[in-house]
Amino acid sequence: MDFHTIGRPIGKAAAAIFLLFGWQLLGIIIGAIIVGFWSLFNEGFNLQHDIMGIGLLAGDILALWYFLKRKKIPIHWGCIEKEDQKSTVLYVLIMGLGLIVILSYLEEILELNMPPELDDLFNVLSYRLDGILSICLFGPIVEEIALRGIVLPNMLTLFKKPWLAILATAMLFGMIHMNVAQMIGAVLSGIVLSWLAYQTGSLIPSILLHILNNSISTSLQWMAPDLKLLSDIPDSVNLILLISGIILFSFGIKKLHSLFVHYDILIK
């Protein structure tokens, strides 16, 4: 494999990550301009929170426009046959619920906590409309387009073994979160997200799973912000929850595999 063969997919993957952060940065700059202007005439602004809330949403919308319209990255069902589409959605949701439970326990066992400033920002954004839209909808779509729509196909070109491409994409997905607390969960979930995209040639399953994960995290922040599964819930309930999560995840993966096993059109 010559330098051109290696460098081209790596360059395209790196460009996707760079664009993802670049549009976010531009969005924050736009947010700062908007908030700065309105704060001259109105009181009650929290500059940091308003800039981040408006800026992240603006960055996601700009990135979505760019990837869909300029880069023409398609969001379609890929090789998922019409009769399998509803089943795919159902099994992705079932598997996703199980995965969320498993990762929640893993994070507590490993005592993974986000940096205080990042945790505070997430808590604030979880109660803002712009933050909710960014975290639960636009952010997952944009990240899936960049990681599973651009990075993964280029990793499949780079590596002969698909599992290496899936793992490399998941590792990059973990790295872009830039903190250990989120990185481990992002890598593990990224493997599942990349597997879904690889098996189907579609971004829809991974987008659904990503939205589900972020939406549940945000909902839990509303309902029980200080809940600790291992310390606040009785051991018997903890065991039932964990076993249920493993069963749901295993069932969903098995059913999805049975749907996808005959597909031979991978991500293009």
ChimeraX commands (.cxc) that place a marker at each C-alpha (Angstrom):
marker #1 position 0.00,0.00,0.00 radius 0.5
marker #1 position 1.65,3.23,-1.17 radius 0.5
marker #1 position 1.61,6.63,0.52 radius 0.5
marker #1 position -1.20,7.93,-1.71 radius 0.5
marker #1 position -3.40,4.95,-0.88 radius 0.5
marker #1 position -2.78,5.44,2.83 radius 0.5
marker #1 position -2.78,9.23,2.90 radius 0.5
marker #1 position -5.99,9.81,0.96 radius 0.5
marker #1 position -8.41,8.03,3.35 radius 0.5
marker #1 position -6.57,9.37,6.40 radius 0.5
marker #1 position -6.76,12.89,4.97 radius 0.5
marker #1 position -10.48,12.60,4.26 radius 0.5
marker #1 position -11.17,11.23,7.74 radius 0.5
marker #1 position -9.10,13.98,9.36 radius 0.5
marker #1 position -10.87,16.60,7.25 radius 0.5
marker #1 position -14.27,15.34,8.46 radius 0.5
marker #1 position -13.19,15.70,12.10 radius 0.5
marker #1 position -11.67,19.11,11.40 radius 0.5
marker #1 position -14.87,20.30,9.71 radius 0.5
marker #1 position -16.95,19.00,12.60 radius 0.5
marker #1 position -14.98,21.10,15.08 radius 0.5
marker #1 position -14.63,23.99,12.65 radius 0.5
marker #1 position -18.37,24.44,12.21 radius 0.5
marker #1 position -18.84,24.19,15.98 radius 0.5
marker #1 position -16.26,26.91,16.50 radius 0.5
marker #1 position -17.91,29.12,13.89 radius 0.5
marker #1 position -21.27,28.52,15.56 radius 0.5
marker #1 position -19.87,29.62,18.93 radius 0.5
marker #1 position -18.46,32.76,17.32 radius 0.5
marker #1 position -21.88,33.49,15.82 radius 0.5
marker #1 position -23.47,32.79,19.21 radius 0.5
marker #1 position -21.07,35.22,20.87 radius 0.5
marker #1 position -21.95,37.94,18.34 radius 0.5
marker #1 position -25.70,37.40,18.78 radius 0.5
marker #1 position -25.56,37.30,22.56 radius 0.5
marker #1 position -23.17,40.25,22.73 radius 0.5
marker #1 position -25.43,42.35,20.55 radius 0.5
marker #1 position -28.63,41.56,22.42 radius 0.5
marker #1 position -27.01,41.97,25.81 radius 0.5
marker #1 position -26.40,45.63,24.95 radius 0.5
marker #1 position -30.14,46.23,24.94 radius 0.5
marker #1 position -31.45,43.55,27.32 radius 0.5
marker #1 position -30.55,42.43,30.81 radius 0.5
marker #1 position -30.57,38.94,32.27 radius 0.5
marker #1 position -28.13,37.26,29.92 radius 0.5
marker #1 position -25.71,34.63,31.23 radius 0.5
marker #1 position -23.04,35.21,28.61 radius 0.5
marker #1 position -21.24,31.88,28.87 radius 0.5
marker #1 position -24.35,29.72,28.91 radius 0.5
marker #1 position -26.17,31.71,26.22 radius 0.5
marker #1 position -23.14,31.74,23.94 radius 0.5
marker #1 position -22.60,27.99,24.29 radius 0.5
marker #1 position -26.28,27.13,23.93 radius 0.5
marker #1 position -26.89,29.28,20.86 radius 0.5
marker #1 position -23.43,28.63,19.47 radius 0.5
marker #1 position -23.52,24.83,19.65 radius 0.5
marker #1 position -26.94,24.71,18.02 radius 0.5
marker #1 position -25.84,27.14,15.30 radius 0.5
marker #1 position -22.69,25.10,14.70 radius 0.5
marker #1 position -24.67,21.86,14.40 radius 0.5
marker #1 position -27.12,23.39,11.93 radius 0.5
marker #1 position -24.28,24.83,9.83 radius 0.5
marker #1 position -22.44,21.50,9.86 radius 0.5
marker #1 position -25.61,19.64,8.90 radius 0.5
marker #1 position -26.19,22.02,5.99 radius 0.5
marker #1 position -22.59,21.62,4.84 radius 0.5
marker #1 position -22.45,17.83,5.02 radius 0.5
marker #1 position -25.84,17.32,3.37 radius 0.5
marker #1 position -25.78,20.05,0.74 radius 0.5
marker #1 position -22.12,20.65,-0.03 radius 0.5
marker #1 position -20.54,17.27,0.69 radius 0.5
marker #1 position -23.74,15.47,-0.35 radius 0.5
marker #1 position -23.49,12.81,2.34 radius 0.5
marker #1 position -26.79,10.92,1.99 radius 0.5
marker #1 position -29.07,9.80,4.80 radius 0.5
marker #1 position -31.06,6.88,3.45 radius 0.5
marker #1 position -31.96,3.30,4.28 radius 0.5
marker #1 position -28.98,1.93,2.38 radius 0.5
marker #1 position -29.45,-1.77,1.76 radius 0.5
marker #1 position -32.08,-2.19,4.49 radius 0.5
marker #1 position -35.02,-3.65,2.65 radius 0.5
marker #1 position -38.39,-1.96,3.04 radius 0.5
marker #1 position -39.91,-4.88,4.90 radius 0.5
marker #1 position -37.03,-4.78,7.42 radius 0.5
marker #1 position -37.14,-1.06,8.19 radius 0.5
marker #1 position -39.69,-1.10,11.02 radius 0.5
marker #1 position -38.05,-4.14,12.59 radius 0.5
marker #1 position -34.67,-2.42,12.36 radius 0.5
marker #1 position -35.97,0.63,14.23 radius 0.5
marker #1 position -37.57,-1.57,16.92 radius 0.5
marker #1 position -34.49,-3.71,17.49 radius 0.5
marker #1 position -32.17,-0.70,17.49 radius 0.5
marker #1 position -34.27,0.87,20.26 radius 0.5
marker #1 position -34.30,-2.38,22.26 radius 0.5
marker #1 position -30.58,-2.91,21.84 radius 0.5
marker #1 position -29.93,0.76,22.60 radius 0.5
marker #1 position -31.79,0.63,25.90 radius 0.5
marker #1 position -29.73,-2.36,26.95 radius 0.5
marker #1 position -26.49,-0.69,25.89 radius 0.5
marker #1 position -27.32,2.45,27.86 radius 0.5
marker #1 position -27.94,0.42,31.02 radius 0.5
marker #1 position -24.69,-1.53,30.61 radius 0.5
marker #1 position -22.61,1.59,29.96 radius 0.5
marker #1 position -24.21,3.38,32.93 radius 0.5
marker #1 position -23.06,0.62,35.28 radius 0.5
marker #1 position -19.62,0.52,33.68 radius 0.5
marker #1 position -19.17,4.26,34.19 radius 0.5
marker #1 position -20.07,3.96,37.87 radius 0.5
marker #1 position -17.87,0.91,38.44 radius 0.5
marker #1 position -14.90,2.70,36.85 radius 0.5
marker #1 position -15.86,5.93,38.68 radius 0.5
marker #1 position -15.84,7.93,35.47 radius 0.5
marker #1 position -16.88,11.52,36.05 radius 0.5
marker #1 position -16.81,14.38,33.57 radius 0.5
marker #1 position -14.63,17.40,34.44 radius 0.5
marker #1 position -16.68,19.73,36.71 radius 0.5
marker #1 position -16.83,22.58,34.19 radius 0.5
marker #1 position -18.03,20.25,31.44 radius 0.5
marker #1 position -20.53,18.59,33.75 radius 0.5
marker #1 position -21.90,21.99,34.78 radius 0.5
marker #1 position -22.24,23.04,31.15 radius 0.5
marker #1 position -24.10,19.83,30.25 radius 0.5
marker #1 position -26.44,20.33,33.20 radius 0.5
marker #1 position -27.25,23.87,32.10 radius 0.5
marker #1 position -27.72,22.94,28.43 radius 0.5
marker #1 position -30.04,20.07,29.43 radius 0.5
marker #1 position -32.62,22.66,30.56 radius 0.5
marker #1 position -32.33,24.99,27.55 radius 0.5
marker #1 position -34.22,24.47,24.29 radius 0.5
marker #1 position -31.15,25.22,22.18 radius 0.5
marker #1 position -29.07,22.86,24.30 radius 0.5
marker #1 position -31.66,20.07,24.11 radius 0.5
marker #1 position -31.91,20.39,20.33 radius 0.5
marker #1 position -28.14,20.31,20.01 radius 0.5
marker #1 position -27.52,17.42,22.42 radius 0.5
marker #1 position -30.49,15.24,21.50 radius 0.5
marker #1 position -31.08,15.88,17.80 radius 0.5
marker #1 position -28.72,17.92,15.66 radius 0.5
marker #1 position -25.50,16.90,17.43 radius 0.5
marker #1 position -26.08,13.14,17.00 radius 0.5
marker #1 position -27.04,13.56,13.34 radius 0.5
marker #1 position -23.97,15.65,12.55 radius 0.5
marker #1 position -21.60,13.35,14.42 radius 0.5
marker #1 position -23.00,10.29,12.67 radius 0.5
marker #1 position -22.62,11.93,9.26 radius 0.5
marker #1 position -19.01,12.83,10.03 radius 0.5
marker #1 position -17.95,9.62,11.78 radius 0.5
marker #1 position -20.06,6.91,10.19 radius 0.5
marker #1 position -20.74,8.70,6.90 radius 0.5
marker #1 position -17.20,9.90,6.12 radius 0.5
marker #1 position -14.63,8.47,8.54 radius 0.5
marker #1 position -15.87,4.85,8.48 radius 0.5
marker #1 position -15.91,4.45,4.67 radius 0.5
marker #1 position -12.37,5.82,4.55 radius 0.5
marker #1 position -11.24,3.48,7.33 radius 0.5
marker #1 position -12.77,0.60,5.35 radius 0.5
marker #1 position -10.61,1.70,2.42 radius 0.5
marker #1 position -7.53,1.90,4.63 radius 0.5
marker #1 position -7.87,-1.40,6.48 radius 0.5
marker #1 position -8.31,-4.81,4.89 radius 0.5
marker #1 position -10.22,-6.17,7.88 radius 0.5
marker #1 position -13.58,-4.46,8.52 radius 0.5
marker #1 position -13.32,-4.92,12.30 radius 0.5
marker #1 position -10.17,-2.77,12.30 radius 0.5
marker #1 position -12.02,-0.01,10.43 radius 0.5
marker #1 position -14.91,-0.25,12.91 radius 0.5
marker #1 position -12.52,-0.10,15.86 radius 0.5
marker #1 position -10.52,2.80,14.40 radius 0.5
marker #1 position -13.71,4.80,13.79 radius 0.5
marker #1 position -14.90,4.08,17.33 radius 0.5
marker #1 position -11.55,5.19,18.75 radius 0.5
marker #1 position -11.78,8.48,16.85 radius 0.5
marker #1 position -15.35,8.88,18.11 radius 0.5
marker #1 position -14.07,8.51,21.66 radius 0.5
marker #1 position -11.20,10.93,21.11 radius 0.5
marker #1 position -13.41,13.77,19.87 radius 0.5
marker #1 position -15.16,13.81,23.25 radius 0.5
marker #1 position -11.78,14.88,24.74 radius 0.5
marker #1 position -12.38,13.61,28.28 radius 0.5
marker #1 position -11.82,10.16,29.78 radius 0.5
marker #1 position -15.25,9.98,31.40 radius 0.5
marker #1 position -17.04,10.12,28.05 radius 0.5
marker #1 position -14.27,8.56,25.98 radius 0.5
marker #1 position -14.65,4.97,27.20 radius 0.5
marker #1 position -18.41,4.91,26.72 radius 0.5
marker #1 position -18.07,6.65,23.36 radius 0.5
marker #1 position -15.58,4.05,22.11 radius 0.5
marker #1 position -17.79,1.14,23.19 radius 0.5
marker #1 position -20.96,2.68,21.80 radius 0.5
marker #1 position -18.99,3.77,18.74 radius 0.5
marker #1 position -18.22,0.14,17.96 radius 0.5
marker #1 position -21.95,-0.62,17.89 radius 0.5
marker #1 position -22.75,2.51,15.89 radius 0.5
marker #1 position -20.05,1.72,13.34 radius 0.5
marker #1 position -21.17,-1.91,13.12 radius 0.5
marker #1 position -24.72,-0.78,12.33 radius 0.5
marker #1 position -23.50,1.52,9.56 radius 0.5
marker #1 position -21.08,-1.09,8.17 radius 0.5
marker #1 position -23.71,-3.82,8.04 radius 0.5
marker #1 position -26.40,-1.76,6.35 radius 0.5
marker #1 position -24.78,1.04,4.37 radius 0.5
marker #1 position -27.23,3.32,6.16 radius 0.5
marker #1 position -26.78,6.08,8.73 radius 0.5
marker #1 position -30.37,5.83,9.95 radius 0.5
marker #1 position -29.83,3.03,12.54 radius 0.5
marker #1 position -26.75,4.69,14.07 radius 0.5
marker #1 position -28.48,8.09,14.12 radius 0.5
marker #1 position -31.48,6.56,15.93 radius 0.5
marker #1 position -29.25,4.88,18.50 radius 0.5
marker #1 position -27.21,8.05,19.03 radius 0.5
marker #1 position -30.35,10.17,19.49 radius 0.5
marker #1 position -31.77,7.59,21.93 radius 0.5
marker #1 position -28.61,7.58,24.03 radius 0.5
marker #1 position -28.36,11.37,24.27 radius 0.5
marker #1 position -32.08,11.83,24.86 radius 0.5
marker #1 position -32.14,9.38,27.75 radius 0.5
marker #1 position -29.07,11.01,29.30 radius 0.5
marker #1 position -30.79,14.39,29.10 radius 0.5
marker #1 position -34.07,13.01,30.48 radius 0.5
marker #1 position -32.27,11.46,33.44 radius 0.5
marker #1 position -30.67,14.83,34.11 radius 0.5
marker #1 position -34.17,16.29,34.45 radius 0.5
marker #1 position -35.63,13.51,36.58 radius 0.5
marker #1 position -32.74,12.40,38.79 radius 0.5
marker #1 position -29.62,14.53,38.34 radius 0.5
marker #1 position -27.83,13.06,41.37 radius 0.5
marker #1 position -28.88,9.42,40.95 radius 0.5
marker #1 position -26.13,6.83,41.43 radius 0.5
marker #1 position -27.21,3.37,40.37 radius 0.5
marker #1 position -24.83,1.41,42.56 radius 0.5
marker #1 position -25.33,3.42,45.75 radius 0.5
marker #1 position -28.88,4.79,45.53 radius 0.5
marker #1 position -30.65,1.64,44.31 radius 0.5
marker #1 position -30.97,-1.63,46.31 radius 0.5
marker #1 position -28.63,-4.41,45.26 radius 0.5
marker #1 position -31.48,-6.69,44.19 radius 0.5
marker #1 position -32.89,-3.99,41.90 radius 0.5
marker #1 position -29.42,-3.24,40.57 radius 0.5
marker #1 position -28.95,-6.89,39.64 radius 0.5
marker #1 position -32.33,-7.02,37.87 radius 0.5
marker #1 position -31.57,-3.81,35.95 radius 0.5
marker #1 position -28.14,-5.01,34.86 radius 0.5
marker #1 position -29.39,-8.44,33.79 radius 0.5
marker #1 position -32.27,-6.78,31.95 radius 0.5
marker #1 position -29.81,-4.49,30.15 radius 0.5
marker #1 position -27.67,-7.43,29.07 radius 0.5
marker #1 position -30.73,-9.34,27.86 radius 0.5
marker #1 position -32.09,-6.37,25.91 radius 0.5
marker #1 position -28.72,-5.67,24.31 radius 0.5
marker #1 position -28.12,-9.31,23.41 radius 0.5
marker #1 position -31.63,-9.75,22.04 radius 0.5
marker #1 position -31.41,-6.60,19.94 radius 0.5
marker #1 position -27.98,-7.46,18.53 radius 0.5
marker #1 position -29.08,-11.01,17.69 radius 0.5
marker #1 position -32.22,-9.82,15.91 radius 0.5
marker #1 position -30.35,-7.10,14.00 radius 0.5
marker #1 position -27.69,-9.60,12.95 radius 0.5
marker #1 position -30.37,-11.95,11.66 radius 0.5
marker #1 position -31.80,-9.06,9.60 radius 0.5
marker #1 position -28.46,-7.87,8.26 radius 0.5
marker #1 position -26.58,-11.14,7.74 radius 0.5
marker #1 position -27.77,-11.52,4.13 radius 0.5
marker #1 position -26.90,-7.93,3.16 radius 0.5
marker #1 position -23.83,-7.60,0.96 radius 0.5
marker #1 position -23.90,-3.85,0.17 radius 0.5
marker #1 position -21.73,-2.03,2.66 radius 0.5
marker #1 position -21.17,1.69,3.20 radius 0.5
marker #1 position -20.22,3.45,-0.02 radius 0.5
marker link #1:1,2 radius 0.2
marker link #1:2,3 radius 0.2
marker link #1:3,4 radius 0.2
marker link #1:4,5 radius 0.2
marker link #1:5,6 radius 0.2
marker link #1:6,7 radius 0.2
marker link #1:7,8 radius 0.2
marker link #1:8,9 radius 0.2
marker link #1:9,10 radius 0.2
marker link #1:10,11 radius 0.2
marker link #1:11,12 radius 0.2
marker link #1:12,13 radius 0.2
marker link #1:13,14 radius 0.2
marker link #1:14,15 radius 0.2
marker link #1:15,16 radius 0.2
marker link #1:16,17 radius 0.2
marker link #1:17,18 radius 0.2
marker link #1:18,19 radius 0.2
marker link #1:19,20 radius 0.2
marker link #1:20,21 radius 0.2
marker link #1:21,22 radius 0.2
marker link #1:22,23 radius 0.2
marker link #1:23,24 radius 0.2
marker link #1:24,25 radius 0.2
marker link #1:25,26 radius 0.2
marker link #1:26,27 radius 0.2
marker link #1:27,28 radius 0.2
marker link #1:28,29 radius 0.2
marker link #1:29,30 radius 0.2
marker link #1:30,31 radius 0.2
marker link #1:31,32 radius 0.2
marker link #1:32,33 radius 0.2
marker link #1:33,34 radius 0.2
marker link #1:34,35 radius 0.2
marker link #1:35,36 radius 0.2
marker link #1:36,37 radius 0.2
marker link #1:37,38 radius 0.2
marker link #1:38,39 radius 0.2
marker link #1:39,40 radius 0.2
marker link #1:40,41 radius 0.2
marker link #1:41,42 radius 0.2
marker link #1:42,43 radius 0.2
marker link #1:43,44 radius 0.2
marker link #1:44,45 radius 0.2
marker link #1:45,46 radius 0.2
marker link #1:46,47 radius 0.2
marker link #1:47,48 radius 0.2
marker link #1:48,49 radius 0.2
marker link #1:49,50 radius 0.2
marker link #1:50,51 radius 0.2
marker link #1:51,52 radius 0.2
marker link #1:52,53 radius 0.2
marker link #1:53,54 radius 0.2
marker link #1:54,55 radius 0.2
marker link #1:55,56 radius 0.2
marker link #1:56,57 radius 0.2
marker link #1:57,58 radius 0.2
marker link #1:58,59 radius 0.2
marker link #1:59,60 radius 0.2
marker link #1:60,61 radius 0.2
marker link #1:61,62 radius 0.2
marker link #1:62,63 radius 0.2
marker link #1:63,64 radius 0.2
marker link #1:64,65 radius 0.2
marker link #1:65,66 radius 0.2
marker link #1:66,67 radius 0.2
marker link #1:67,68 radius 0.2
marker link #1:68,69 radius 0.2
marker link #1:69,70 radius 0.2
marker link #1:70,71 radius 0.2
marker link #1:71,72 radius 0.2
marker link #1:72,73 radius 0.2
marker link #1:73,74 radius 0.2
marker link #1:74,75 radius 0.2
marker link #1:75,76 radius 0.2
marker link #1:76,77 radius 0.2
marker link #1:77,78 radius 0.2
marker link #1:78,79 radius 0.2
marker link #1:79,80 radius 0.2
marker link #1:80,81 radius 0.2
marker link #1:81,82 radius 0.2
marker link #1:82,83 radius 0.2
marker link #1:83,84 radius 0.2
marker link #1:84,85 radius 0.2
marker link #1:85,86 radius 0.2
marker link #1:86,87 radius 0.2
marker link #1:87,88 radius 0.2
marker link #1:88,89 radius 0.2
marker link #1:89,90 radius 0.2
marker link #1:90,91 radius 0.2
marker link #1:91,92 radius 0.2
marker link #1:92,93 radius 0.2
marker link #1:93,94 radius 0.2
marker link #1:94,95 radius 0.2
marker link #1:95,96 radius 0.2
marker link #1:96,97 radius 0.2
marker link #1:97,98 radius 0.2
marker link #1:98,99 radius 0.2
marker link #1:99,100 radius 0.2
marker link #1:100,101 radius 0.2
marker link #1:101,102 radius 0.2
marker link #1:102,103 radius 0.2
marker link #1:103,104 radius 0.2
marker link #1:104,105 radius 0.2
marker link #1:105,106 radius 0.2
marker link #1:106,107 radius 0.2
marker link #1:107,108 radius 0.2
marker link #1:108,109 radius 0.2
marker link #1:109,110 radius 0.2
marker link #1:110,111 radius 0.2
marker link #1:111,112 radius 0.2
marker link #1:112,113 radius 0.2
marker link #1:113,114 radius 0.2
marker link #1:114,115 radius 0.2
marker link #1:115,116 radius 0.2
marker link #1:116,117 radius 0.2
marker link #1:117,118 radius 0.2
marker link #1:118,119 radius 0.2
marker link #1:119,120 radius 0.2
marker link #1:120,121 radius 0.2
marker link #1:121,122 radius 0.2
marker link #1:122,123 radius 0.2
marker link #1:123,124 radius 0.2
marker link #1:124,125 radius 0.2
marker link #1:125,126 radius 0.2
marker link #1:126,127 radius 0.2
marker link #1:127,128 radius 0.2
marker link #1:128,129 radius 0.2
marker link #1:129,130 radius 0.2
marker link #1:130,131 radius 0.2
marker link #1:131,132 radius 0.2
marker link #1:132,133 radius 0.2
marker link #1:133,134 radius 0.2
marker link #1:134,135 radius 0.2
marker link #1:135,136 radius 0.2
marker link #1:136,137 radius 0.2
marker link #1:137,138 radius 0.2
marker link #1:138,139 radius 0.2
marker link #1:139,140 radius 0.2
marker link #1:140,141 radius 0.2
marker link #1:141,142 radius 0.2
marker link #1:142,143 radius 0.2
marker link #1:143,144 radius 0.2
marker link #1:144,145 radius 0.2
marker link #1:145,146 radius 0.2
marker link #1:146,147 radius 0.2
marker link #1:147,148 radius 0.2
marker link #1:148,149 radius 0.2
marker link #1:149,150 radius 0.2
marker link #1:150,151 radius 0.2
marker link #1:151,152 radius 0.2
marker link #1:152,153 radius 0.2
marker link #1:153,154 radius 0.2
marker link #1:154,155 radius 0.2
marker link #1:155,156 radius 0.2
marker link #1:156,157 radius 0.2
marker link #1:157,158 radius 0.2
marker link #1:158,159 radius 0.2
marker link #1:159,160 radius 0.2
marker link #1:160,161 radius 0.2
marker link #1:161,162 radius 0.2
marker link #1:162,163 radius 0.2
marker link #1:163,164 radius 0.2
marker link #1:164,165 radius 0.2
marker link #1:165,166 radius 0.2
marker link #1:166,167 radius 0.2
marker link #1:167,168 radius 0.2
marker link #1:168,169 radius 0.2
marker link #1:169,170 radius 0.2
marker link #1:170,171 radius 0.2
marker link #1:171,172 radius 0.2
marker link #1:172,173 radius 0.2
marker link #1:173,174 radius 0.2
marker link #1:174,175 radius 0.2
marker link #1:175,176 radius 0.2
marker link #1:176,177 radius 0.2
marker link #1:177,178 radius 0.2
marker link #1:178,179 radius 0.2
marker link #1:179,180 radius 0.2
marker link #1:180,181 radius 0.2
marker link #1:181,182 radius 0.2
marker link #1:182,183 radius 0.2
marker link #1:183,184 radius 0.2
marker link #1:184,185 radius 0.2
marker link #1:185,186 radius 0.2
marker link #1:186,187 radius 0.2
marker link #1:187,188 radius 0.2
marker link #1:188,189 radius 0.2
marker link #1:189,190 radius 0.2
marker link #1:190,191 radius 0.2
marker link #1:191,192 radius 0.2
marker link #1:192,193 radius 0.2
marker link #1:193,194 radius 0.2
marker link #1:194,195 radius 0.2
marker link #1:195,196 radius 0.2
marker link #1:196,197 radius 0.2
marker link #1:197,198 radius 0.2
marker link #1:198,199 radius 0.2
marker link #1:199,200 radius 0.2
marker link #1:200,201 radius 0.2
marker link #1:201,202 radius 0.2
marker link #1:202,203 radius 0.2
marker link #1:203,204 radius 0.2
marker link #1:204,205 radius 0.2
marker link #1:205,206 radius 0.2
marker link #1:206,207 radius 0.2
marker link #1:207,208 radius 0.2
marker link #1:208,209 radius 0.2
marker link #1:209,210 radius 0.2
marker link #1:210,211 radius 0.2
marker link #1:211,212 radius 0.2
marker link #1:212,213 radius 0.2
marker link #1:213,214 radius 0.2
marker link #1:214,215 radius 0.2
marker link #1:215,216 radius 0.2
marker link #1:216,217 radius 0.2
marker link #1:217,218 radius 0.2
marker link #1:218,219 radius 0.2
marker link #1:219,220 radius 0.2
marker link #1:220,221 radius 0.2
marker link #1:221,222 radius 0.2
marker link #1:222,223 radius 0.2
marker link #1:223,224 radius 0.2
marker link #1:224,225 radius 0.2
marker link #1:225,226 radius 0.2
marker link #1:226,227 radius 0.2
marker link #1:227,228 radius 0.2
marker link #1:228,229 radius 0.2
marker link #1:229,230 radius 0.2
marker link #1:230,231 radius 0.2
marker link #1:231,232 radius 0.2
marker link #1:232,233 radius 0.2
marker link #1:233,234 radius 0.2
marker link #1:234,235 radius 0.2
marker link #1:235,236 radius 0.2
marker link #1:236,237 radius 0.2
marker link #1:237,238 radius 0.2
marker link #1:238,239 radius 0.2
marker link #1:239,240 radius 0.2
marker link #1:240,241 radius 0.2
marker link #1:241,242 radius 0.2
marker link #1:242,243 radius 0.2
marker link #1:243,244 radius 0.2
marker link #1:244,245 radius 0.2
marker link #1:245,246 radius 0.2
marker link #1:246,247 radius 0.2
marker link #1:247,248 radius 0.2
marker link #1:248,249 radius 0.2
marker link #1:249,250 radius 0.2
marker link #1:250,251 radius 0.2
marker link #1:251,252 radius 0.2
marker link #1:252,253 radius 0.2
marker link #1:253,254 radius 0.2
marker link #1:254,255 radius 0.2
marker link #1:255,256 radius 0.2
marker link #1:256,257 radius 0.2
marker link #1:257,258 radius 0.2
marker link #1:258,259 radius 0.2
marker link #1:259,260 radius 0.2
marker link #1:260,261 radius 0.2
marker link #1:261,262 radius 0.2
marker link #1:262,263 radius 0.2
marker link #1:263,264 radius 0.2
marker link #1:264,265 radius 0.2
marker link #1:265,266 radius 0.2
marker link #1:266,267 radius 0.2
marker link #1:267,268 radius 0.2
view
